[in-house]
C-alpha cells in the first residue's frame, strides 16, 4: 500500500489544502481498514475508476511498467496532466513509457532515486530490500532439513547451519543479520571492498576472492555490470564456497540489466543434497542459472527458491515503510498543495521520466530509442 492511515494524516497536517483519496478496500490486505483512513482524514473512492477520475496525483507501489498486466487496465483511466509516482521499471520496460506518454501524464519512477544523503528518507528500494533480505532467511530456514543454531543435547552436538550471502547491499546485510540472530555461522561476499567492514560488524566472515573490483558503482550509487571474464573468474572462486554451504542467498542486481549469473548448474551439483539457494534476483532473471521466478525447483538435490515480491508476504510493515518513503518524496515536491518541479534538483532530475507526456529523462529516452529501433 502506497499510503497508510498514518501517512494520510501526516499529509493532511503538513499540506492543509491537500485532499487524500483512497480506493475502497485497498488497504485491507495490509490490515488498514477504510474506517482507519476516514479517521485519518482521507476520503474513500468507491472504486478504481472514481479514484483515477478525481485524483491529480496517483501514488502506487507498482505502476504500469512494473506490473504490465495489472497496469494495462489503468491506462484508459489516465488523463492529461495527471501525475504518477511509484515503481515503473522504466529501464527494463522502456516501451511502457511510450504508452504512458501518449496519455499526457507526468511520471516519477522511484527505482531511479539517486543514493544521496538527501534522498535516504525517500528511498523505497532500500526499504523493500531490507524486507526481502529478512524474508529470504526465513524461507531458507523453513526449507532446510536441519536447524540453524548450534544445539548441544544429550544426544550429541548439532553444529550450526552454514549460510553464505552473495552480495552485501541492503538485502544482503539484512539477511546476514537475520541468519546470525537465528544462530547460523555466516559468510558473505561483495564486489565492494568497503563492504567488508559492514559484513564484519554484523558478526559474519567476509570472503575475499582477490578479484580486481574497481569502479563497481555508477554515479548514483548502484551496482554496475561487470565483464563476462570477471564473472567467469568469480564463479571459479564461488564454487568452493558453495560446496561448503547449507544455505546460499543471492542478491546481485544491476539496474536496467539482467541479473548476472553467478551460480551455474555445475556449481549446484557440487553442493550437498538438501542445501537451499534463495535467489533474490529472480525478478531480474536470477543469479542462479536454474532459478525460475516465483517457483521452487530442485536440481541435483538442491532446493532453489526463485523469490519474487517477498515484500507482499509482510504487507503491513512493508506498506508502512514504503508509504513513509513516498510521503517524504511527495512533500519534497509539494508547495502549498501544488506540485513543484525543479529540473536542476538531482532528486527530481533522476526520477522524473515524463512531464505532461514529454520524455525528459535522457537515459530512458536513449533506451526507448534503442528498443523501438529493434537493437
VOPAGU-2260 file (C-alpha; in pm, 1 decimal, decimal comma):
REM VOPAGU-2260
SITE   aa  ch    i         X         Y         Z
SITE  UNK   A    0       0,0       0,0       0,0
SITE  UNK   A    1     147,3     334,2    -105,5
SITE  UNK   A    2     -36,1     535,8     162,1
SITE  UNK   A    3    -115,6     420,2     515,1
SITE  UNK   A    4    -361,8     593,4     750,3
SITE  UNK   A    5     -67,7     742,1     944,1
SITE  UNK   A    6      82,4     888,0     625,2
SITE  UNK   A    7    -257,1    1015,4     511,7
SITE  UNK   A    8    -288,1    1203,2     842,3
SITE  UNK   A    9      63,8    1347,3     805,6
SITE  UNK   A   10      -1,0    1466,8     450,7
SITE  UNK   A   11    -321,5    1637,1     562,1
SITE  UNK   A   12    -142,9    1800,3     854,4
SITE  UNK   A   13     158,2    1917,6     650,4
SITE  UNK   A   14     -42,2    2037,1     347,7
SITE  UNK   A   15    -374,6    2188,6     454,4
SITE  UNK   A   16    -508,9    2217,7     101,4
SITE  UNK   A   17    -428,9    1855,5      17,0
SITE  UNK   A   18    -710,5    1602,7     -11,6
SITE  UNK   A   19    -621,1    1233,5      23,3
SITE  UNK   A   20    -834,9     986,8    -170,1
SITE  UNK   A   21    -805,6     608,6    -115,7
SITE  UNK   A   22    -961,9     330,3    -321,4
SITE  UNK   A   23   -1219,6     135,5    -119,6
SITE  UNK   A   24   -1069,1    -176,7      33,7
SITE  UNK   A   25    -719,8    -103,7     -98,3
SITE  UNK   A   26    -557,5    -129,5     244,7
SITE  UNK   A   27    -737,2    -437,8     375,5
SITE  UNK   A   28    -466,0    -689,2     279,1
SITE  UNK   A   29    -216,3    -485,2     481,1
SITE  UNK   A   30    -450,2    -452,6     778,9
SITE  UNK   A   31    -567,2     -95,0     712,0
SITE  UNK   A   32    -945,2     -55,8     706,4
SITE  UNK   A   33   -1140,5     209,0     520,8
SITE  UNK   A   34   -1256,0     342,8     859,0
SITE  UNK   A   35    -891,9     391,7     964,1
SITE  UNK   A   36    -835,5     604,1     655,6
SITE  UNK   A   37   -1150,4     806,1     723,6
SITE  UNK   A   38   -1035,4     871,7    1079,9
SITE  UNK   A   39    -704,7     995,6     934,9
SITE  UNK   A   40    -891,6    1248,7     723,7
SITE  UNK   A   41    -889,5    1064,3     392,0
SITE  UNK   A   42   -1184,5    1015,6     159,2
SITE  UNK   A   43   -1277,1     673,5      22,7
SITE  UNK   A   44   -1336,8     636,2    -350,9
SITE  UNK   A   45   -1595,8     370,5    -424,2
SITE  UNK   A   46   -1381,2     210,8    -695,6
SITE  UNK   A   47   -1065,5     249,3    -903,7
SITE  UNK   A   48   -1241,7     442,4   -1180,6
SITE  UNK   A   49   -1355,6     711,1    -938,1
SITE  UNK   A   50   -1009,3     731,8    -784,3
SITE  UNK   A   51    -840,5     793,6   -1120,0
SITE  UNK   A   52   -1108,8    1037,8   -1234,7
SITE  UNK   A   53   -1070,9    1258,0    -925,0
SITE  UNK   A   54    -704,5    1230,5    -826,4
SITE  UNK   A   55    -440,9    1470,0    -959,3
SITE  UNK   A   56    -154,6    1258,8    -820,2
SITE  UNK   A   57    -166,9     877,9    -822,4
SITE  UNK   A   58      55,2     705,6    -563,7
SITE  UNK   A   59     121,2     336,5    -637,0
SITE  UNK   A   60     374,0      73,4    -543,0
SITE  UNK   A   61     396,5     -79,4    -890,9
SITE  UNK   A   62     292,4     126,7   -1191,8
SITE  UNK   A   63     230,8      12,8   -1548,7
SITE  UNK   A   64     593,7     -66,4   -1635,8
SITE  UNK   A   65     645,9    -273,2   -1321,1
SITE  UNK   A   66     313,9    -459,4   -1349,6
SITE  UNK   A   67     216,0    -458,5   -1720,0
SITE  UNK   A   68     -78,0    -696,0   -1685,8
SITE  UNK   A   69    -244,7    -521,8   -1392,3
SITE  UNK   A   70    -141,1    -174,8   -1507,8
SITE  UNK   A   71    -285,2    -207,7   -1856,5
SITE  UNK   A   72    -635,9    -173,2   -1717,5
SITE  UNK   A   73    -538,4     163,1   -1567,6
SITE  UNK   A   74    -421,6     314,3   -1895,6
SITE  UNK   A   75    -773,3     406,9   -2004,8
SITE  UNK   A   76    -832,4     579,5   -1669,1
SITE  UNK   A   77    -537,1     815,7   -1708,7
SITE  UNK   A   78    -590,0    1173,8   -1814,3
SITE  UNK   A   79    -366,9    1451,1   -1940,7
SITE  UNK   A   80    -175,7    1631,7   -1667,2
SITE  UNK   A   81    -213,9    1352,9   -1408,9
SITE  UNK   A   82      96,0    1267,7   -1202,6
SITE  UNK   A   83     204,7     908,1   -1131,7
SITE  UNK   A   84     450,2     818,1    -853,0
SITE  UNK   A   85     578,6     464,0    -793,9
SITE  UNK   A   86     798,7     189,7    -932,5
SITE  UNK   A   87     772,8     178,5   -1312,7
SITE  UNK   A   88    1077,2     -31,7   -1409,9
SITE  UNK   A   89    1147,5     206,1   -1696,1
SITE  UNK   A   90    1499,3      71,7   -1752,8
SITE  UNK   A   91    1364,5    -279,7   -1801,9
SITE  UNK   A   92    1046,2    -196,0   -1995,5
SITE  UNK   A   93    1112,1     137,3   -2165,9
SITE  UNK   A   94     832,3      75,7   -2418,4
SITE  UNK   A   95     580,5     125,3   -2137,4
SITE  UNK   A   96     699,7     486,5   -2120,0
SITE  UNK   A   97     573,0     549,5   -2473,2
SITE  UNK   A   98     223,9     428,3   -2386,0
SITE  UNK   A   99     218,2     647,6   -2076,3
SITE  UNK   A  100     346,1     942,7   -2278,6
SITE  UNK   A  101      50,9     908,7   -2514,5
SITE  UNK   A  102    -177,5     977,3   -2216,7
SITE  UNK   A  103      -3,5    1310,5   -2147,3
SITE  UNK   A  104      85,3    1221,1   -1788,7
SITE  UNK   A  105     379,2    1313,8   -1564,8
SITE  UNK   A  106     567,6    1013,3   -1425,2
SITE  UNK   A  107     815,5     977,7   -1138,6
SITE  UNK   A  108     991,7     638,1   -1125,4
SITE  UNK   A  109    1116,5     573,7    -773,0
SITE  UNK   A  110    1362,0     296,5    -862,0
SITE  UNK   A  111    1581,7     569,2   -1016,1
SITE  UNK   A  112    1609,6     768,6    -693,7
SITE  UNK   A  113    1977,4     868,8    -650,4
SITE  UNK   A  114    2157,7     727,5    -348,6
SITE  UNK   A  115    2245,8    1057,1    -188,5
SITE  UNK   A  116    2204,8    1171,5     171,0
SITE  UNK   A  117    1909,2    1400,0      95,7
SITE  UNK   A  118    1716,7    1114,3     -61,6
SITE  UNK   A  119    1766,1     849,6     207,2
SITE  UNK   A  120    1426,6     906,3     368,6
SITE  UNK   A  121    1261,9     869,9      26,0
SITE  UNK   A  122    1435,4     550,5     -85,2
SITE  UNK   A  123    1188,5     259,5    -117,1
SITE  UNK   A  124    1448,4      37,4    -286,1
SITE  UNK   A  125    1640,5      30,4      41,9
SITE  UNK   A  126    1326,8     -26,2     249,0
SITE  UNK   A  127    1195,7    -309,5      34,9
SITE  UNK   A  128    1539,6    -472,9       7,4
SITE  UNK   A  129    1558,5    -485,3     387,1
SITE  UNK   A  130    1227,0    -672,6     399,5
SITE  UNK   A  131    1338,1    -913,8     125,9
SITE  UNK   A  132    1666,4    -992,7     298,9
SITE  UNK   A  133    1484,6   -1077,6     620,5
SITE  UNK   A  134    1225,6   -1297,0     449,5
SITE  UNK   A  135    1487,3   -1477,8     239,4
SITE  UNK   A  136    1646,1   -1622,1     552,1
SITE  UNK   A  137    1310,1   -1733,9     690,8
SITE  UNK   A  138    1229,9   -1907,9     361,4
SITE  UNK   A  139    1564,4   -2085,7     371,3
SITE  UNK   A  140    1519,5   -2187,3     736,4
SITE  UNK   A  141    1177,9   -2330,9     658,7
SITE  UNK   A  142    1312,2   -2539,6     369,2
SITE  UNK   A  143    1649,7   -2653,2     509,0
SITE  UNK   A  144    1627,5   -3006,5     658,8
SITE  UNK   A  145    1822,7   -2900,6     965,6
SITE  UNK   A  146    1816,8   -2627,9    1230,8
SITE  UNK   A  147    2010,1   -2301,7    1209,2
SITE  UNK   A  148    2158,0   -2271,7    1562,5
SITE  UNK   A  149    2418,0   -2479,5    1741,6
SITE  UNK   A  150    2242,1   -2738,9    1956,6
SITE  UNK   A  151    2412,4   -2915,6    2249,1
SITE  UNK   A  152    2191,0   -3203,8    2354,4
SITE  UNK   A  153    2220,1   -3533,0    2546,0
SITE  UNK   A  154    2212,3   -3696,0    2201,3
SITE  UNK   A  155    2518,7   -3504,7    2091,8
SITE  UNK   A  156    2614,7   -3168,3    1945,1
SITE  UNK   A  157    2448,9   -3044,0    1628,9
SITE  UNK   A  158    2663,9   -2783,9    1451,6
SITE  UNK   A  159    2509,5   -2458,6    1327,1
SITE  UNK   A  160    2394,8   -2419,2     968,2
SITE  UNK   A  161    2641,1   -2253,8     730,3
SITE  UNK   A  162    2494,8   -1957,4     543,2
SITE  UNK   A  163    2664,5   -1778,7     254,9
SITE  UNK   A  164    2527,9   -1438,7     144,9
SITE  UNK   A  165    2628,4   -1329,8    -202,6
SITE  UNK   A  166    2606,2    -951,5    -215,1
SITE  UNK   A  167    2627,2    -727,0      91,6
SITE  UNK   A  168    2393,5    -448,6      -8,3
SITE  UNK   A  169    2083,6    -367,5     196,2
SITE  UNK   A  170    1915,2    -704,4     131,9
SITE  UNK   A  171    2238,1    -893,5     193,8
SITE  UNK   A  172    2313,7    -714,7     519,0
SITE  UNK   A  173    1963,0    -779,0     648,0
SITE  UNK   A  174    1999,5   -1145,4     550,3
SITE  UNK   A  175    2329,8   -1163,5     738,1
SITE  UNK   A  176    2179,6   -1006,4    1049,9
SITE  UNK   A  177    1874,8   -1235,5    1041,8
SITE  UNK   A  178    2079,9   -1552,0     986,9
SITE  UNK   A  179    2308,5   -1455,0    1274,9
SITE  UNK   A  180    2009,1   -1397,1    1502,1
SITE  UNK   A  181    1889,2   -1747,7    1416,2
SITE  UNK   A  182    2227,4   -1886,7    1521,1
SITE  UNK   A  183    2387,1   -1975,7    1187,3
SITE  UNK   A  184    2751,2   -1920,7    1100,2
SITE  UNK   A  185    2755,0   -1667,0     819,0
SITE  UNK   A  186    2996,7   -1577,7     543,8
SITE  UNK   A  187    2945,3   -1308,0     281,2
SITE  UNK   A  188    3099,7   -1172,5     -34,6
SITE  UNK   A  189    3062,8    -841,8    -216,3
SITE  UNK   A  190    3245,7    -678,6    -505,2
SITE  UNK   A  191    3299,4    -365,6    -299,3
SITE  UNK   A  192    3596,4    -390,2     -61,7
SITE  UNK   A  193    3426,2    -129,4     156,0
SITE  UNK   A  194    3152,7    -384,2     235,5
SITE  UNK   A  195    3396,3    -583,6     449,7
SITE  UNK   A  196    3353,4    -355,0     749,3
SITE  UNK   A  197    2974,1    -373,5     732,1
SITE  UNK   A  198    2976,1    -751,8     700,0
SITE  UNK   A  199    3217,4    -799,7     988,6
SITE  UNK   A  200    3026,6    -553,7    1209,1
SITE  UNK   A  201    2732,8    -797,5    1191,7
SITE  UNK   A  202    2948,8   -1088,1    1304,8
SITE  UNK   A  203    2988,8   -1254,9     964,1
SITE  UNK   A  204    3309,8   -1350,6     788,7
SITE  UNK   A  205    3392,6   -1156,9     472,2
SITE  UNK   A  206    3516,3   -1378,5     189,1
SITE  UNK   A  207    3789,1   -1213,2     -16,8
SITE  UNK   A  208    3837,3   -1363,9    -363,2
SITE  UNK   A  209    4118,1   -1123,5    -450,7
SITE  UNK   A  210    3946,8   -1012,7    -771,1
SITE  UNK   A  211    4000,1    -660,1    -907,5
SITE  UNK   A  212    3681,8    -464,6    -839,7
SITE  UNK   A  213    3747,8    -101,9    -914,4
SITE  UNK   A  214    3464,8     117,3   -1041,2
SITE  UNK   A  215    3183,9    -118,7    -938,8
SITE  UNK   A  216    2924,1     152,3    -873,9
SITE  UNK   A  217    2769,5     412,3   -1102,0
SITE  UNK   A  218    2736,9     779,9   -1012,0
SITE  UNK   A  219    2402,7     716,0    -840,0
SITE  UNK   A  220    2549,3     450,8    -609,9
SITE  UNK   A  221    2400,7     145,7    -783,7
SITE  UNK   A  222    2595,7    -161,4    -896,8
SITE  UNK   A  223    2747,2    -158,3   -1246,0
SITE  UNK   A  224    2756,1    -451,4   -1483,7
SITE  UNK   A  225    3095,6    -622,1   -1495,2
SITE  UNK   A  226    3253,0    -807,0   -1788,2
SITE  UNK   A  227    3193,1   -1176,4   -1856,8
SITE  UNK   A  228    3558,4   -1262,3   -1785,3
SITE  UNK   A  229    3519,4   -1113,2   -1437,2
SITE  UNK   A  230    3206,5   -1319,9   -1372,6
SITE  UNK   A  231    3380,6   -1636,1   -1501,0
SITE  UNK   A  232    3665,9   -1595,5   -1255,1
SITE  UNK   A  233    3422,4   -1509,1    -980,3
SITE  UNK   A  234    3229,0   -1832,7   -1040,7
SITE  UNK   A  235    3550,2   -2032,2   -1005,9
SITE  UNK   A  236    3607,6   -1891,4    -657,6
SITE  UNK   A  237    3240,3   -1924,7    -563,2
SITE  UNK   A  238    3227,2   -2296,2    -645,6
SITE  UNK   A  239    3447,4   -2377,5    -348,8
SITE  UNK   A  240    3243,7   -2170,8    -104,9
SITE  UNK   A  241    2910,4   -2304,7    -228,1
SITE  UNK   A  242    3022,3   -2664,0    -178,2
SITE  UNK   A  243    3073,2   -2585,6     190,6
SITE  UNK   A  244    2741,5   -2401,8     245,7
SITE  UNK   A  245    2399,8   -2522,0     360,9
SITE  UNK   A  246    2220,1   -2203,9     254,7
SITE  UNK   A  247    2310,2   -1955,6     -17,4
SITE  UNK   A  248    2127,7   -1624,9     -53,8
SITE  UNK   A  249    2199,3   -1424,2    -369,4
SITE  UNK   A  250    2119,2   -1055,1    -407,4
SITE  UNK   A  251    2323,7    -928,0    -705,2
SITE  UNK   A  252    2130,5    -698,7    -939,7
SITE  UNK   A  253    2221,4    -425,7   -1188,2
SITE  UNK   A  254    1951,2    -162,6   -1260,3
SITE  UNK   A  255    1814,9    -196,8   -1611,4
SITE  UNK   A  256    2012,3    -514,6   -1682,4
SITE  UNK   A  257    1958,6    -885,8   -1647,6
SITE  UNK   A  258    2097,9   -1006,0   -1314,9
SITE  UNK   A  259    2444,3   -1162,7   -1354,2
SITE  UNK   A  260    2450,7   -1542,5   -1347,5
SITE  UNK   A  261    2680,2   -1627,3   -1058,5
SITE  UNK   A  262    2575,7   -1987,1    -990,9
SITE  UNK   A  263    2576,1   -2239,2   -1275,3
SITE  UNK   A  264    2419,0   -2584,0   -1286,2
SITE  UNK   A  265    2765,1   -2738,5   -1247,1
SITE  UNK   A  266    2819,7   -2535,7    -928,6
SITE  UNK   A  267    2483,7   -2652,5    -792,2
SITE  UNK   A  268    2589,1   -3012,5    -847,4
SITE  UNK   A  269    2881,2   -2954,3    -613,3
SITE  UNK   A  270    2652,1   -2863,3    -323,4
SITE  UNK   A  271    2525,2   -3113,7     -67,2
SITE  UNK   A  272    2174,0   -3256,3    -125,3
SITE  UNK   A  273    1919,0   -3069,9      85,3
SITE  UNK   A  274    2103,3   -2738,5      55,7
SITE  UNK   A  275    1898,1   -2429,0     -22,8
SITE  UNK   A  276    1953,6   -2137,3    -259,6
SITE  UNK   A  277    1727,1   -1832,2    -223,7
SITE  UNK   A  278    1762,9   -1611,8    -531,8
SITE  UNK   A  279    1654,6   -1255,8    -454,7
SITE  UNK   A  280    1739,0   -1153,5    -811,1
SITE  UNK   A  281    1470,6   -1383,2    -955,0
SITE  UNK   A  282    1259,0   -1090,4   -1076,6
SITE  UNK   A  283    1554,1    -978,9   -1291,7
SITE  UNK   A  284    1647,8   -1313,6   -1441,8
SITE  UNK   A  285    1816,4   -1466,3   -1137,6
SITE  UNK   A  286    2173,2   -1506,2   -1012,2
SITE  UNK   A  287    2133,9   -1883,5   -1038,3
SITE  UNK   A  288    2121,3   -2048,8   -1379,1
SITE  UNK   A  289    1832,2   -2277,0   -1278,7
SITE  UNK   A  290    1617,8   -2016,8   -1099,2
SITE  UNK   A  291    1252,5   -1997,4   -1201,0
SITE  UNK   A  292    1083,3   -1676,4   -1094,1
SITE  UNK   A  293     819,6   -1729,8    -827,2
SITE  UNK   A  294     882,7   -2105,3    -814,3
SITE  UNK   A  295    1080,5   -2353,8    -605,7
SITE  UNK   A  296    1265,7   -2619,1    -803,3
SITE  UNK   A  297    1503,3   -2899,9    -711,1
SITE  UNK   A  298    1825,9   -2950,2    -906,0
SITE  UNK   A  299    2073,5   -3223,0    -805,8
SITE  UNK   A  300    1902,9   -3241,7    -467,7
SITE  UNK   A  301    1938,4   -2866,8    -403,8
SITE  UNK   A  302    1631,5   -2651,3    -340,9
SITE  UNK   A  303    1630,5   -2332,4    -548,6
SITE  UNK   A  304    1376,1   -2070,4    -443,0
SITE  UNK   A  305    1306,1   -1806,3    -708,1
SITE  UNK   A  306    1197,7   -1541,8    -457,4
SITE  UNK   A  307     957,2   -1289,5    -609,5
SITE  UNK   A  308     780,1    -996,4    -442,3
SITE  UNK   A  309     871,3   -1106,8     -90,0
SITE  UNK   A  310     751,8    -772,7      45,5
SITE  UNK   A  311     396,7    -885,2     -28,1
SITE  UNK   A  312     432,8   -1157,0     233,2
SITE  UNK   A  313     462,7    -893,4     508,2
SITE  UNK   A  314     222,9    -629,6     369,4
SITE  UNK   A  315     168,7    -430,7     689,1
SITE  UNK   A  316     530,4    -344,3     768,6
SITE  UNK   A  317     630,3    -319,3     402,7
SITE  UNK   A  318     342,8     -76,6     339,4
SITE  UNK   A  319     436,2     140,0     635,3
SITE  UNK   A  320     795,4     165,8     514,0
SITE  UNK   A  321     702,4     230,2     151,0
SITE  UNK   A  322     439,8     487,5     246,2
SITE  UNK   A  323     688,6     681,2     460,6
SITE  UNK   A  324     928,0     690,4     165,7
SITE  UNK   A  325     652,6     814,9     -64,5
SITE  UNK   A  326     547,9    1072,9     191,7
SITE  UNK   A  327     900,0    1217,5     204,3
SITE  UNK   A  328     926,3    1215,4    -176,2
SITE  UNK   A  329     588,6    1380,7    -225,3
SITE  UNK   A  330     645,5    1651,0      35,5
SITE  UNK   A  331     978,9    1729,0    -132,9
SITE  UNK   A  332     782,6    1817,2    -447,8
SITE  UNK   A  333     483,1    1992,3    -293,1
SITE  UNK   A  334     441,5    2355,7    -200,5
SITE  UNK   A  335     109,0    2475,5     -63,5
SITE  UNK   A  336     -62,2    2171,5    -207,9
SITE  UNK   A  337      77,5    2218,1    -557,7
SITE  UNK   A  338     342,3    2018,1    -740,1
SITE  UNK   A  339     677,4    2196,9    -769,1
SITE  UNK   A  340     921,7    2066,9   -1029,6
SITE  UNK   A  341    1279,9    2186,8   -1022,1
SITE  UNK   A  342    1477,3    2011,4   -1300,5
SITE  UNK   A  343    1808,3    2127,7   -1152,0
SITE  UNK   A  344    1732,7    1930,6    -831,6
SITE  UNK   A  345    1907,4    1591,8    -854,5
SITE  UNK   A  346    1618,4    1404,4    -696,5
SITE  UNK   A  347    1372,7    1545,1    -947,5
SITE  UNK   A  348    1606,9    1517,3   -1243,5
SITE  UNK   A  349    1684,4    1148,6   -1188,6
SITE  UNK   A  350    1330,0    1027,8   -1112,3
SITE  UNK   A  351    1121,5    1241,2   -1348,7
SITE  UNK   A  352    1060,3    1035,0   -1663,0
SITE  UNK   A  353     767,5    1211,5   -1828,1
SITE  UNK   A  354     649,7    1568,8   -1791,3
SITE  UNK   A  355     299,8    1610,9   -1932,5
SITE  UNK   A  356     366,4    1340,1   -2187,6
SITE  UNK   A  357     714,3    1454,8   -2287,7
SITE  UNK   A  358    1010,2    1225,6   -2215,7
SITE  UNK   A  359    1256,0    1431,6   -2010,9
SITE  UNK   A  360    1492,1    1162,3   -1880,4
SITE  UNK   A  361    1783,2    1121,3   -2123,7
SITE  UNK   A  362    1873,1     773,8   -2001,2
SITE  UNK   A  363    1521,4     645,6   -2060,9
SITE  UNK   A  364    1495,1     828,2   -2393,3
SITE  UNK   A  365    1810,6     651,6   -2516,4
SITE  UNK   A  366    1682,5     311,5   -2405,3
SITE  UNK   A  367    1347,2     371,7   -2571,0
SITE  UNK   A  368    1513,7     473,8   -2896,1
SITE  UNK   A  369    1715,3     151,9   -2898,4
SITE  UNK   A  370    1411,6     -60,4   -2805,2
SITE  UNK   A  371    1196,5      89,6   -3079,3
SITE  UNK   A  372    1481,7      63,3   -3326,1
SITE  UNK   A  373    1499,8    -310,7   -3265,8
SITE  UNK   A  374    1850,9    -301,4   -3110,3
